Amino acid sequence: MLNIQHLTKRFGDKTAVSDLSLHIMPGEIYGFIGHNGAGKTTTLKCVVGILKPDAGDVTIGGLSVKDEPTACKRMLAYIPDDPTLYAYMTGIKYLNFVADIYGVSSETRTERIRKYGDLFELTGDLAQPVSAYSHGMQQKLSIIAAWLHDPKLIIMDEPFVGLDPKASHTLKQMMREVCDAGGAIFFSTHVLEVAEKLCDKVAIIKEGRLIRSGTMEEVKGDESLESVFLELEDENA
């Protein structure tokens, strides 16, 4: 589904991501963890085509993001760490705008907006301008927008930040449903307990370099993910 091949991204003299390779298969929830500044967000932005790698390539469904960016973007959805929405729009206008971009039919979008709006208890607020939304409400709106076109790959940067416990539980269920249907999830998180319970595989990155990856059992063994993460951070200091 997603193949990251020897990805390198530099900003001036700083190498944010160095020779990173990961393969996310259909059906997998893949967690991406590391301290602040480790290169997680840079990696995700390269995956979705916001940033251009200095070396390496990213393929989605066998297509290169570099060579066929539009076709790749049709297959994925991206939720950044800070919701970037049009504040002057109402919630419903924003969702219809996104649905228009992806060519979602009127019947399908109405059904999905109602379904996910109800799940996140946001339906009653969709007539309000986004500028009136709290951070948590904006995060919920971003999630609903991401699910509208039934993407095969969903990329999320710290998706649980700002969500209340009920909304977090709803998102976890939605993530598993995507993967059960043959899709894939690649997301960064600082909440290691969530990653440990939710992810099929996990990758740990430090200073732009991959230091461990594999199934949850392979990465953590009999320890907690938090313990392994802290040990690896110390070992690679």
mmCIF file of the C-alpha atoms, coordinates in Angstrom:
data_MODEL
# 
_entry.id   MODEL 
# 
loop_
_atom_site.group_PDB 
_atom_site.id 
_atom_site.type_symbol 
_atom_site.label_atom_id 
_atom_site.label_alt_id 
_atom_site.label_comp_id 
_atom_site.label_asym_id 
_atom_site.label_entity_id 
_atom_site.label_seq_id 
_atom_site.pdbx_PDB_ins_code 
_atom_site.Cartn_x 
_atom_site.Cartn_y 
_atom_site.Cartn_z 
_atom_site.occupancy 
_atom_site.B_iso_or_equiv 
_atom_site.pdbx_formal_charge 
_atom_site.auth_seq_id 
_atom_site.auth_comp_id 
_atom_site.auth_asym_id 
_atom_site.auth_atom_id 
_atom_site.pdbx_PDB_model_num 
ATOM 1   C CA . MET A 1 1   ? 0.000   0.000  0.000   1.00 0.00 ? 1   MET A CA 1 
ATOM 2   C CA . LEU A 1 2   ? 2.663   2.513  1.109   1.00 0.00 ? 2   LEU A CA 1 
ATOM 3   C CA . ASN A 1 3   ? 6.338   2.022  0.351   1.00 0.00 ? 3   ASN A CA 1 
ATOM 4   C CA . ILE A 1 4   ? 8.887   4.548  1.611   1.00 0.00 ? 4   ILE A CA 1 
ATOM 5   C CA . GLN A 1 5   ? 12.225  3.901  -0.065  1.00 0.00 ? 5   GLN A CA 1 
ATOM 6   C CA . HIS A 1 6   ? 15.468  5.460  1.228   1.00 0.00 ? 6   HIS A CA 1 
ATOM 7   C CA . LEU A 1 7   ? 13.734  8.761  1.975   1.00 0.00 ? 7   LEU A CA 1 
ATOM 8   C CA . THR A 1 8   ? 16.010  11.701 2.783   1.00 0.00 ? 8   THR A CA 1 
ATOM 9   C CA . LYS A 1 9   ? 14.936  15.281 3.416   1.00 0.00 ? 9   LYS A CA 1 
ATOM 10  C CA . ARG A 1 10  ? 17.230  18.178 4.279   1.00 0.00 ? 10  ARG A CA 1 
ATOM 11  C CA . PHE A 1 11  ? 16.603  21.755 5.350   1.00 0.00 ? 11  PHE A CA 1 
ATOM 12  C CA . GLY A 1 12  ? 19.832  23.615 4.657   1.00 0.00 ? 12  GLY A CA 1 
ATOM 13  C CA . ASP A 1 13  ? 22.587  21.914 6.652   1.00 0.00 ? 13  ASP A CA 1 
ATOM 14  C CA . LYS A 1 14  ? 20.119  19.939 8.767   1.00 0.00 ? 14  LYS A CA 1 
ATOM 15  C CA . THR A 1 15  ? 19.072  16.447 7.698   1.00 0.00 ? 15  THR A CA 1 
ATOM 16  C CA . ALA A 1 16  ? 15.543  16.018 9.027   1.00 0.00 ? 16  ALA A CA 1 
ATOM 17  C CA . VAL A 1 17  ? 15.056  12.495 7.639   1.00 0.00 ? 17  VAL A CA 1 
ATOM 18  C CA . SER A 1 18  ? 17.932  10.223 6.637   1.00 0.00 ? 18  SER A CA 1 
ATOM 19  C CA . ASP A 1 19  ? 17.662  7.143  4.384   1.00 0.00 ? 19  ASP A CA 1 
ATOM 20  C CA . LEU A 1 20  ? 14.307  6.039  5.829   1.00 0.00 ? 20  LEU A CA 1 
ATOM 21  C CA . SER A 1 21  ? 12.620  2.921  4.433   1.00 0.00 ? 21  SER A CA 1 
ATOM 22  C CA . LEU A 1 22  ? 9.267   1.539  5.606   1.00 0.00 ? 22  LEU A CA 1 
ATOM 23  C CA . HIS A 1 23  ? 6.579   -0.640 4.025   1.00 0.00 ? 23  HIS A CA 1 
ATOM 24  C CA . ILE A 1 24  ? 2.958   -0.391 5.188   1.00 0.00 ? 24  ILE A CA 1 
ATOM 25  C CA . MET A 1 25  ? 0.800   -3.240 3.917   1.00 0.00 ? 25  MET A CA 1 
ATOM 26  C CA . PRO A 1 26  ? -2.993  -3.282 3.321   1.00 0.00 ? 26  PRO A CA 1 
ATOM 27  C CA . GLY A 1 27  ? -4.807  -4.104 6.539   1.00 0.00 ? 27  GLY A CA 1 
ATOM 28  C CA . GLU A 1 28  ? -2.141  -2.596 8.812   1.00 0.00 ? 28  GLU A CA 1 
ATOM 29  C CA . ILE A 1 29  ? -2.329  0.160  11.397  1.00 0.00 ? 29  ILE A CA 1 
ATOM 30  C CA . TYR A 1 30  ? 1.264   1.362  11.506  1.00 0.00 ? 30  TYR A CA 1 
ATOM 31  C CA . GLY A 1 31  ? 2.409   3.648  14.317  1.00 0.00 ? 31  GLY A CA 1 
ATOM 32  C CA . PHE A 1 32  ? 5.266   6.133  13.922  1.00 0.00 ? 32  PHE A CA 1 
ATOM 33  C CA . ILE A 1 33  ? 6.841   7.342  17.154  1.00 0.00 ? 33  ILE A CA 1 
ATOM 34  C CA . GLY A 1 34  ? 9.725   9.538  18.208  1.00 0.00 ? 34  GLY A CA 1 
ATOM 35  C CA . HIS A 1 35  ? 10.506  12.610 20.283  1.00 0.00 ? 35  HIS A CA 1 
ATOM 36  C CA . ASN A 1 36  ? 9.733   16.159 19.146  1.00 0.00 ? 36  ASN A CA 1 
ATOM 37  C CA . GLY A 1 37  ? 11.903  17.046 16.150  1.00 0.00 ? 37  GLY A CA 1 
ATOM 38  C CA . ALA A 1 38  ? 12.682  13.410 15.322  1.00 0.00 ? 38  ALA A CA 1 
ATOM 39  C CA . GLY A 1 39  ? 11.440  13.787 11.746  1.00 0.00 ? 39  GLY A CA 1 
ATOM 40  C CA . LYS A 1 40  ? 7.938   12.324 11.972  1.00 0.00 ? 40  LYS A CA 1 
ATOM 41  C CA . THR A 1 41  ? 6.021   15.276 10.538  1.00 0.00 ? 41  THR A CA 1 
ATOM 42  C CA . THR A 1 42  ? 8.621   15.822 7.811   1.00 0.00 ? 42  THR A CA 1 
ATOM 43  C CA . THR A 1 43  ? 8.274   12.169 6.795   1.00 0.00 ? 43  THR A CA 1 
ATOM 44  C CA . LEU A 1 44  ? 4.485   12.358 6.674   1.00 0.00 ? 44  LEU A CA 1 
ATOM 45  C CA . LYS A 1 45  ? 4.582   15.557 4.608   1.00 0.00 ? 45  LYS A CA 1 
ATOM 46  C CA . CYS A 1 46  ? 6.913   13.869 2.119   1.00 0.00 ? 46  CYS A CA 1 
ATOM 47  C CA . VAL A 1 47  ? 4.566   10.883 1.936   1.00 0.00 ? 47  VAL A CA 1 
ATOM 48  C CA . VAL A 1 48  ? 1.555   13.018 1.028   1.00 0.00 ? 48  VAL A CA 1 
ATOM 49  C CA . GLY A 1 49  ? 3.445   15.256 -1.392  1.00 0.00 ? 49  GLY A CA 1 
ATOM 50  C CA . ILE A 1 50  ? 3.600   18.482 0.617   1.00 0.00 ? 50  ILE A CA 1 
ATOM 51  C CA . LEU A 1 51  ? 7.390   18.295 0.789   1.00 0.00 ? 51  LEU A CA 1 
ATOM 52  C CA . LYS A 1 52  ? 9.695   17.055 -1.960  1.00 0.00 ? 52  LYS A CA 1 
ATOM 53  C CA . PRO A 1 53  ? 12.347  14.549 -0.798  1.00 0.00 ? 53  PRO A CA 1 
ATOM 54  C CA . ASP A 1 54  ? 15.982  15.255 -1.565  1.00 0.00 ? 54  ASP A CA 1 
ATOM 55  C CA . ALA A 1 55  ? 16.533  11.549 -2.182  1.00 0.00 ? 55  ALA A CA 1 
ATOM 56  C CA . GLY A 1 56  ? 14.484  8.352  -2.287  1.00 0.00 ? 56  GLY A CA 1 
ATOM 57  C CA . ASP A 1 57  ? 10.899  7.815  -3.344  1.00 0.00 ? 57  ASP A CA 1 
ATOM 58  C CA . VAL A 1 58  ? 7.445   7.150  -1.953  1.00 0.00 ? 58  VAL A CA 1 
ATOM 59  C CA . THR A 1 59  ? 4.948   4.905  -3.719  1.00 0.00 ? 59  THR A CA 1 
ATOM 60  C CA . ILE A 1 60  ? 1.266   4.461  -2.928  1.00 0.00 ? 60  ILE A CA 1 
ATOM 61  C CA . GLY A 1 61  ? -0.528  1.522  -4.499  1.00 0.00 ? 61  GLY A CA 1 
ATOM 62  C CA . GLY A 1 62  ? 2.483   1.078  -6.749  1.00 0.00 ? 62  GLY A CA 1 
ATOM 63  C CA . LEU A 1 63  ? 2.404   4.687  -8.004  1.00 0.00 ? 63  LEU A CA 1 
ATOM 64  C CA . SER A 1 64  ? 5.188   7.189  -7.307  1.00 0.00 ? 64  SER A CA 1 
ATOM 65  C CA . VAL A 1 65  ? 4.161   10.305 -5.388  1.00 0.00 ? 65  VAL A CA 1 
ATOM 66  C CA . LYS A 1 66  ? 6.896   12.158 -7.269  1.00 0.00 ? 66  LYS A CA 1 
ATOM 67  C CA . ASP A 1 67  ? 5.789   11.062 -10.754 1.00 0.00 ? 67  ASP A CA 1 
ATOM 68  C CA . GLU A 1 68  ? 2.007   10.740 -10.289 1.00 0.00 ? 68  GLU A CA 1 
ATOM 69  C CA . PRO A 1 69  ? 1.080   13.038 -7.389  1.00 0.00 ? 69  PRO A CA 1 
ATOM 70  C CA . THR A 1 70  ? -2.585  13.587 -8.288  1.00 0.00 ? 70  THR A CA 1 
ATOM 71  C CA . ALA A 1 71  ? -3.346  9.883  -8.684  1.00 0.00 ? 71  ALA A CA 1 
ATOM 72  C CA . CYS A 1 72  ? -1.651  9.171  -5.351  1.00 0.00 ? 72  CYS A CA 1 
ATOM 73  C CA . LYS A 1 73  ? -3.536  11.927 -3.554  1.00 0.00 ? 73  LYS A CA 1 
ATOM 74  C CA . ARG A 1 74  ? -6.843  10.510 -4.759  1.00 0.00 ? 74  ARG A CA 1 
ATOM 75  C CA . MET A 1 75  ? -6.052  7.300  -2.888  1.00 0.00 ? 75  MET A CA 1 
ATOM 76  C CA . LEU A 1 76  ? -5.143  8.918  0.421   1.00 0.00 ? 76  LEU A CA 1 
ATOM 77  C CA . ALA A 1 77  ? -6.331  11.303 3.105   1.00 0.00 ? 77  ALA A CA 1 
ATOM 78  C CA . TYR A 1 78  ? -4.088  13.414 5.316   1.00 0.00 ? 78  TYR A CA 1 
ATOM 79  C CA . ILE A 1 79  ? -4.862  14.863 8.728   1.00 0.00 ? 79  ILE A CA 1 
ATOM 80  C CA . PRO A 1 80  ? -2.115  17.253 9.937   1.00 0.00 ? 80  PRO A CA 1 
ATOM 81  C CA . ASP A 1 81  ? -1.196  17.778 13.571  1.00 0.00 ? 81  ASP A CA 1 
ATOM 82  C CA . ASP A 1 82  ? -2.920  21.166 13.550  1.00 0.00 ? 82  ASP A CA 1 
ATOM 83  C CA . PRO A 1 83  ? -6.239  21.306 11.648  1.00 0.00 ? 83  PRO A CA 1 
ATOM 84  C CA . THR A 1 84  ? -5.936  23.600 8.642   1.00 0.00 ? 84  THR A CA 1 
ATOM 85  C CA . LEU A 1 85  ? -9.486  24.590 7.779   1.00 0.00 ? 85  LEU A CA 1 
ATOM 86  C CA . TYR A 1 86  ? -11.252 27.505 6.115   1.00 0.00 ? 86  TYR A CA 1 
ATOM 87  C CA . ALA A 1 87  ? -12.490 29.409 9.147   1.00 0.00 ? 87  ALA A CA 1 
ATOM 88  C CA . TYR A 1 88  ? -15.002 31.487 7.155   1.00 0.00 ? 88  TYR A CA 1 
ATOM 89  C CA . MET A 1 89  ? -16.887 28.380 5.984   1.00 0.00 ? 89  MET A CA 1 
ATOM 90  C CA . THR A 1 90  ? -19.511 26.566 7.990   1.00 0.00 ? 90  THR A CA 1 
ATOM 91  C CA . GLY A 1 91  ? -18.750 22.972 8.866   1.00 0.00 ? 91  GLY A CA 1 
ATOM 92  C CA . ILE A 1 92  ? -21.174 21.604 6.285   1.00 0.00 ? 92  ILE A CA 1 
ATOM 93  C CA . LYS A 1 93  ? -19.839 23.879 3.535   1.00 0.00 ? 93  LYS A CA 1 
ATOM 94  C CA . TYR A 1 94  ? -16.314 22.718 4.280   1.00 0.00 ? 94  TYR A CA 1 
ATOM 95  C CA . LEU A 1 95  ? -17.334 19.049 4.075   1.00 0.00 ? 95  LEU A CA 1 
ATOM 96  C CA . ASN A 1 96  ? -19.178 19.645 0.803   1.00 0.00 ? 96  ASN A CA 1 
ATOM 97  C CA . PHE A 1 97  ? -16.125 21.478 -0.534  1.00 0.00 ? 97  PHE A CA 1 
ATOM 98  C CA . VAL A 1 98  ? -13.918 18.457 0.227   1.00 0.00 ? 98  VAL A CA 1 
ATOM 99  C CA . ALA A 1 99  ? -16.508 16.082 -1.215  1.00 0.00 ? 99  ALA A CA 1 
ATOM 100 C CA . ASP A 1 100 ? -16.587 18.157 -4.422  1.00 0.00 ? 100 ASP A CA 1 
ATOM 101 C CA . ILE A 1 101 ? -12.808 17.934 -4.765  1.00 0.00 ? 101 ILE A CA 1 
ATOM 102 C CA . TYR A 1 102 ? -12.912 14.139 -4.593  1.00 0.00 ? 102 TYR A CA 1 
ATOM 103 C CA . GLY A 1 103 ? -16.048 13.769 -6.710  1.00 0.00 ? 103 GLY A CA 1 
ATOM 104 C CA . VAL A 1 104 ? -18.152 12.189 -3.985  1.00 0.00 ? 104 VAL A CA 1 
ATOM 105 C CA . SER A 1 105 ? -21.776 11.912 -5.112  1.00 0.00 ? 105 SER A CA 1 
ATOM 106 C CA . SER A 1 106 ? -24.520 13.881 -3.394  1.00 0.00 ? 106 SER A CA 1 
ATOM 107 C CA . GLU A 1 107 ? -26.176 10.757 -2.018  1.00 0.00 ? 107 GLU A CA 1 
ATOM 108 C CA . THR A 1 108 ? -22.939 9.243  -0.720  1.00 0.00 ? 108 THR A CA 1 
ATOM 109 C CA . ARG A 1 109 ? -21.689 12.451 0.901   1.00 0.00 ? 109 ARG A CA 1 
ATOM 110 C CA . THR A 1 110 ? -25.021 13.054 2.634   1.00 0.00 ? 110 THR A CA 1 
ATOM 111 C CA . GLU A 1 111 ? -24.957 9.535  4.056   1.00 0.00 ? 111 GLU A CA 1 
ATOM 112 C CA . ARG A 1 112 ? -21.346 9.756  5.240   1.00 0.00 ? 112 ARG A CA 1 
ATOM 113 C CA . ILE A 1 113 ? -21.645 13.260 6.686   1.00 0.00 ? 113 ILE A CA 1 
ATOM 114 C CA . ARG A 1 114 ? -24.654 12.161 8.695   1.00 0.00 ? 114 ARG A CA 1 
ATOM 115 C CA . LYS A 1 115 ? -22.959 8.936  9.806   1.00 0.00 ? 115 LYS A CA 1 
ATOM 116 C CA . TYR A 1 116 ? -19.678 10.463 10.966  1.00 0.00 ? 116 TYR A CA 1 
ATOM 117 C CA . GLY A 1 117 ? -21.255 13.688 12.185  1.00 0.00 ? 117 GLY A CA 1 
ATOM 118 C CA . ASP A 1 118 ? -23.471 11.640 14.498  1.00 0.00 ? 118 ASP A CA 1 
ATOM 119 C CA . LEU A 1 119 ? -20.570 9.447  15.623  1.00 0.00 ? 119 LEU A CA 1 
ATOM 120 C CA . PHE A 1 120 ? -18.575 12.510 16.674  1.00 0.00 ? 120 PHE A CA 1 
ATOM 121 C CA . GLU A 1 121 ? -21.661 14.364 17.973  1.00 0.00 ? 121 GLU A CA 1 
ATOM 122 C CA . LEU A 1 122 ? -20.943 17.193 15.542  1.00 0.00 ? 122 LEU A CA 1 
ATOM 123 C CA . THR A 1 123 ? -24.038 17.101 13.319  1.00 0.00 ? 123 THR A CA 1 
ATOM 124 C CA . GLY A 1 124 ? -25.794 19.829 15.301  1.00 0.00 ? 124 GLY A CA 1 
ATOM 125 C CA . ASP A 1 125 ? -22.814 22.162 14.891  1.00 0.00 ? 125 ASP A CA 1 
ATOM 126 C CA . LEU A 1 126 ? -22.234 21.791 11.145  1.00 0.00 ? 126 LEU A CA 1 
ATOM 127 C CA . ALA A 1 127 ? -24.248 24.939 10.384  1.00 0.00 ? 127 ALA A CA 1 
ATOM 128 C CA . GLN A 1 128 ? -21.867 26.989 12.524  1.00 0.00 ? 128 GLN A CA 1 
ATOM 129 C CA . PRO A 1 129 ? -18.754 28.681 11.085  1.00 0.00 ? 129 PRO A CA 1 
ATOM 130 C CA . VAL A 1 130 ? -15.501 26.820 11.624  1.00 0.00 ? 130 VAL A CA 1 
ATOM 131 C CA . SER A 1 131 ? -14.153 29.945 13.347  1.00 0.00 ? 131 SER A CA 1 
ATOM 132 C CA . ALA A 1 132 ? -16.560 29.206 16.215  1.00 0.00 ? 132 ALA A CA 1 
ATOM 133 C CA . TYR A 1 133 ? -15.263 25.628 16.655  1.00 0.00 ? 133 TYR A CA 1 
ATOM 134 C CA . SER A 1 134 ? -12.986 24.566 19.486  1.00 0.00 ? 134 SER A CA 1 
ATOM 135 C CA . HIS A 1 135 ? -9.738  22.765 18.615  1.00 0.00 ? 135 HIS A CA 1 
ATOM 136 C CA . GLY A 1 136 ? -11.379 19.439 19.371  1.00 0.00 ? 136 GLY A CA 1 
ATOM 137 C CA . MET A 1 137 ? -14.327 20.217 17.099  1.00 0.00 ? 137 MET A CA 1 
ATOM 138 C CA . GLN A 1 138 ? -11.979 21.235 14.296  1.00 0.00 ? 138 GLN A CA 1 
ATOM 139 C CA . GLN A 1 139 ? -10.112 17.956 14.741  1.00 0.00 ? 139 GLN A CA 1 
ATOM 140 C CA . LYS A 1 140 ? -13.379 16.040 14.454  1.00 0.00 ? 140 LYS A CA 1 
ATOM 141 C CA . LEU A 1 141 ? -14.294 17.981 11.305  1.00 0.00 ? 141 LEU A CA 1 
ATOM 142 C CA . SER A 1 142 ? -10.892 17.145 9.802   1.00 0.00 ? 142 SER A CA 1 
ATOM 143 C CA . ILE A 1 143 ? -11.431 13.452 10.516  1.00 0.00 ? 143 ILE A CA 1 
ATOM 144 C CA . ILE A 1 144 ? -14.898 13.446 8.946   1.00 0.00 ? 144 ILE A CA 1 
ATOM 145 C CA . ALA A 1 145 ? -13.511 15.225 5.863   1.00 0.00 ? 145 ALA A CA 1 
ATOM 146 C CA . ALA A 1 146 ? -10.721 12.657 5.575   1.00 0.00 ? 146 ALA A CA 1 
ATOM 147 C CA . TRP A 1 147 ? -13.166 9.745  5.591   1.00 0.00 ? 147 TRP A CA 1 
ATOM 148 C CA . LEU A 1 148 ? -15.575 11.227 3.023   1.00 0.00 ? 148 LEU A CA 1 
ATOM 149 C CA . HIS A 1 149 ? -14.004 9.777  -0.139  1.00 0.00 ? 149 HIS A CA 1 
ATOM 150 C CA . ASP A 1 150 ? -13.318 6.326  1.343   1.00 0.00 ? 150 ASP A CA 1 
ATOM 151 C CA . PRO A 1 151 ? -9.507  6.575  1.049   1.00 0.00 ? 151 PRO A CA 1 
ATOM 152 C CA . LYS A 1 152 ? -7.378  3.443  0.866   1.00 0.00 ? 152 LYS A CA 1 
ATOM 153 C CA . LEU A 1 153 ? -4.554  5.044  2.840   1.00 0.00 ? 153 LEU A CA 1 
ATOM 154 C CA . ILE A 1 154 ? -4.974  7.479  5.724   1.00 0.00 ? 154 ILE A CA 1 
ATOM 155 C CA . ILE A 1 155 ? -1.996  9.477  7.002   1.00 0.00 ? 155 ILE A CA 1 
ATOM 156 C CA . MET A 1 156 ? -2.440  11.195 10.374  1.00 0.00 ? 156 MET A CA 1 
ATOM 157 C CA . ASP A 1 157 ? -0.109  13.346 12.458  1.00 0.00 ? 157 ASP A CA 1 
ATOM 158 C CA . GLU A 1 158 ? -0.967  13.142 16.167  1.00 0.00 ? 158 GLU A CA 1 
ATOM 159 C CA . PRO A 1 159 ? -4.672  12.508 15.475  1.00 0.00 ? 159 PRO A CA 1 
ATOM 160 C CA . PHE A 1 160 ? -5.724  12.031 19.102  1.00 0.00 ? 160 PHE A CA 1 
ATOM 161 C CA . VAL A 1 161 ? -4.546  15.435 20.327  1.00 0.00 ? 161 VAL A CA 1 
ATOM 162 C CA . GLY A 1 162 ? -7.558  17.524 21.313  1.00 0.00 ? 162 GLY A CA 1 
ATOM 163 C CA . LEU A 1 163 ? -10.063 14.667 21.171  1.00 0.00 ? 163 LEU A CA 1 
ATOM 164 C CA . ASP A 1 164 ? -12.135 13.754 24.203  1.00 0.00 ? 164 ASP A CA 1 
ATOM 165 C CA . PRO A 1 165 ? -12.106 10.082 25.333  1.00 0.00 ? 165 PRO A CA 1 
ATOM 166 C CA . LYS A 1 166 ? -15.321 9.204  23.489  1.00 0.00 ? 166 LYS A CA 1 
ATOM 167 C CA . ALA A 1 167 ? -14.114 10.738 20.231  1.00 0.00 ? 167 ALA A CA 1 
ATOM 168 C CA . SER A 1 168 ? -10.761 8.977  20.614  1.00 0.00 ? 168 SER A CA 1 
ATOM 169 C CA . HIS A 1 169 ? -12.552 5.655  21.015  1.00 0.00 ? 169 HIS A CA 1 
ATOM 170 C CA . THR A 1 170 ? -14.664 6.389  17.926  1.00 0.00 ? 170 THR A CA 1 
ATOM 171 C CA . LEU A 1 171 ? -11.558 7.212  15.878  1.00 0.00 ? 171 LEU A CA 1 
ATOM 172 C CA . LYS A 1 172 ? -9.846  3.977  16.943  1.00 0.00 ? 172 LYS A CA 1 
ATOM 173 C CA . GLN A 1 173 ? -12.875 1.985  15.792  1.00 0.00 ? 173 GLN A CA 1 
ATOM 174 C CA . MET A 1 174 ? -12.939 3.835  12.463  1.00 0.00 ? 174 MET A CA 1 
ATOM 175 C CA . MET A 1 175 ? -9.226  3.173  11.939  1.00 0.00 ? 175 MET A CA 1 
ATOM 176 C CA . ARG A 1 176 ? -9.685  -0.549 12.493  1.00 0.00 ? 176 ARG A CA 1 
ATOM 177 C CA . GLU A 1 177 ? -12.681 -0.636 10.134  1.00 0.00 ? 177 GLU A CA 1 
ATOM 178 C CA . VAL A 1 178 ? -10.590 0.951  7.355   1.00 0.00 ? 178 VAL A CA 1 
ATOM 179 C CA . CYS A 1 179 ? -7.913  -1.711 7.761   1.00 0.00 ? 179 CYS A CA 1 
ATOM 180 C CA . ASP A 1 180 ? -10.419 -4.565 8.053   1.00 0.00 ? 180 ASP A CA 1 
ATOM 181 C CA . ALA A 1 181 ? -11.734 -3.421 4.655   1.00 0.00 ? 181 ALA A CA 1 
ATOM 182 C CA . GLY A 1 182 ? -8.239  -3.638 3.115   1.00 0.00 ? 182 GLY A CA 1 
ATOM 183 C CA . GLY A 1 183 ? -7.041  -0.091 3.676   1.00 0.00 ? 183 GLY A CA 1 
ATOM 184 C CA . ALA A 1 184 ? -4.022  1.060  5.684   1.00 0.00 ? 184 ALA A CA 1 
ATOM 185 C CA . ILE A 1 185 ? -3.272  3.634  8.377   1.00 0.00 ? 185 ILE A CA 1 
ATOM 186 C CA . PHE A 1 186 ? 0.075   5.349  8.996   1.00 0.00 ? 186 PHE A CA 1 
ATOM 187 C CA . PHE A 1 187 ? 0.061   7.764  11.917  1.00 0.00 ? 187 PHE A CA 1 
ATOM 188 C CA . SER A 1 188 ? 2.397   9.472  14.345  1.00 0.00 ? 188 SER A CA 1 
ATOM 189 C CA . THR A 1 189 ? 1.654   9.674  18.036  1.00 0.00 ? 189 THR A CA 1 
ATOM 190 C CA . HIS A 1 190 ? 3.202   10.547 21.382  1.00 0.00 ? 190 HIS A CA 1 
ATOM 191 C CA . VAL A 1 191 ? 0.583   8.474  23.202  1.00 0.00 ? 191 VAL A CA 1 
ATOM 192 C CA . LEU A 1 192 ? 2.520   5.229  23.485  1.00 0.00 ? 192 LEU A CA 1 
ATOM 193 C CA . GLU A 1 193 ? -0.247  3.386  25.333  1.00 0.00 ? 193 GLU A CA 1 
ATOM 194 C CA . VAL A 1 194 ? -2.572  3.999  22.384  1.00 0.00 ? 194 VAL A CA 1 
ATOM 195 C CA . ALA A 1 195 ? 0.061   2.841  19.890  1.00 0.00 ? 195 ALA A CA 1 
ATOM 196 C CA . GLU A 1 196 ? 0.743   -0.318 21.883  1.00 0.00 ? 196 GLU A CA 1 
ATOM 197 C CA . LYS A 1 197 ? -2.919  -1.339 22.005  1.00 0.00 ? 197 LYS A CA 1 
ATOM 198 C CA . LEU A 1 198 ? -3.931  -0.206 18.536  1.00 0.00 ? 198 LEU A CA 1 
ATOM 199 C CA . CYS A 1 199 ? -1.044  -0.777 16.136  1.00 0.00 ? 199 CYS A CA 1 
ATOM 200 C CA . ASP A 1 200 ? -0.157  -3.892 14.197  1.00 0.00 ? 200 ASP A CA 1 
ATOM 201 C CA . LYS A 1 201 ? 3.333   -2.534 13.522  1.00 0.00 ? 201 LYS A CA 1 
ATOM 202 C CA . VAL A 1 202 ? 5.396   0.355  14.805  1.00 0.00 ? 202 VAL A CA 1 
ATOM 203 C CA . ALA A 1 203 ? 8.501   2.287  13.779  1.00 0.00 ? 203 ALA A CA 1 
ATOM 204 C CA . ILE A 1 204 ? 10.698  4.327  16.105  1.00 0.00 ? 204 ILE A CA 1 
ATOM 205 C CA . ILE A 1 205 ? 12.658  7.247  14.644  1.00 0.00 ? 205 ILE A CA 1 
ATOM 206 C CA . LYS A 1 206 ? 15.322  9.411  16.244  1.00 0.00 ? 206 LYS A CA 1 
ATOM 207 C CA . GLU A 1 207 ? 17.056  12.409 14.679  1.00 0.00 ? 207 GLU A CA 1 
ATOM 208 C CA . GLY A 1 208 ? 15.711  11.402 11.286  1.00 0.00 ? 208 GLY A CA 1 
ATOM 209 C CA . ARG A 1 209 ? 16.966  7.826  11.431  1.00 0.00 ? 209 ARG A CA 1 
ATOM 210 C CA . LEU A 1 210 ? 14.958  4.651  11.874  1.00 0.00 ? 210 LEU A CA 1 
ATOM 211 C CA . ILE A 1 211 ? 16.180  2.836  14.992  1.00 0.00 ? 211 ILE A CA 1 
ATOM 212 C CA . ARG A 1 212 ? 13.639  0.008  15.192  1.00 0.00 ? 212 ARG A CA 1 
ATOM 213 C CA . SER A 1 213 ? 10.567  -1.250 13.322  1.00 0.00 ? 213 SER A CA 1 
ATOM 214 C CA . GLY A 1 214 ? 8.413   -4.348 13.032  1.00 0.00 ? 214 GLY A CA 1 
ATOM 215 C CA . THR A 1 215 ? 5.352   -5.935 14.571  1.00 0.00 ? 215 THR A CA 1 
ATOM 216 C CA . MET A 1 216 ? 4.448   -4.761 18.039  1.00 0.00 ? 216 MET A CA 1 
ATOM 217 C CA . GLU A 1 217 ? 5.691   -8.074 19.450  1.00 0.00 ? 217 GLU A CA 1 
ATOM 218 C CA . GLU A 1 218 ? 9.009   -7.796 17.592  1.00 0.00 ? 218 GLU A CA 1 
ATOM 219 C CA . VAL A 1 219 ? 9.599   -4.244 18.769  1.00 0.00 ? 219 VAL A CA 1 
ATOM 220 C CA . LYS A 1 220 ? 8.637   -4.497 22.417  1.00 0.00 ? 220 LYS A CA 1 
ATOM 221 C CA . GLY A 1 221 ? 8.916   -8.193 23.305  1.00 0.00 ? 221 GLY A CA 1 
ATOM 222 C CA . ASP A 1 222 ? 7.791   -8.725 26.903  1.00 0.00 ? 222 ASP A CA 1 
ATOM 223 C CA . GLU A 1 223 ? 8.280   -5.077 27.835  1.00 0.00 ? 223 GLU A CA 1 
ATOM 224 C CA . SER A 1 224 ? 5.968   -2.116 27.436  1.00 0.00 ? 224 SER A CA 1 
ATOM 225 C CA . LEU A 1 225 ? 6.369   0.061  24.358  1.00 0.00 ? 225 LEU A CA 1 
ATOM 226 C CA . GLU A 1 226 ? 7.171   2.979  26.638  1.00 0.00 ? 226 GLU A CA 1 
ATOM 227 C CA . SER A 1 227 ? 10.041  1.074  28.268  1.00 0.00 ? 227 SER A CA 1 
ATOM 228 C CA . VAL A 1 228 ? 11.487  0.018  24.918  1.00 0.00 ? 228 VAL A CA 1 
ATOM 229 C CA . PHE A 1 229 ? 11.174  3.537  23.525  1.00 0.00 ? 229 PHE A CA 1 
ATOM 230 C CA . LEU A 1 230 ? 13.021  5.058  26.491  1.00 0.00 ? 230 LEU A CA 1 
ATOM 231 C CA . GLU A 1 231 ? 15.729  2.375  26.339  1.00 0.00 ? 231 GLU A CA 1 
ATOM 232 C CA . LEU A 1 232 ? 16.297  2.953  22.633  1.00 0.00 ? 232 LEU A CA 1 
ATOM 233 C CA . GLU A 1 233 ? 16.400  6.701  23.157  1.00 0.00 ? 233 GLU A CA 1 
ATOM 234 C CA . ASP A 1 234 ? 19.152  6.231  25.755  1.00 0.00 ? 234 ASP A CA 1 
ATOM 235 C CA . GLU A 1 235 ? 21.084  3.710  23.639  1.00 0.00 ? 235 GLU A CA 1 
ATOM 236 C CA . ASN A 1 236 ? 21.091  6.005  20.651  1.00 0.00 ? 236 ASN A CA 1 
ATOM 237 C CA . ALA A 1 237 ? 21.846  9.197  22.554  1.00 0.00 ? 237 ALA A CA 1 
# 
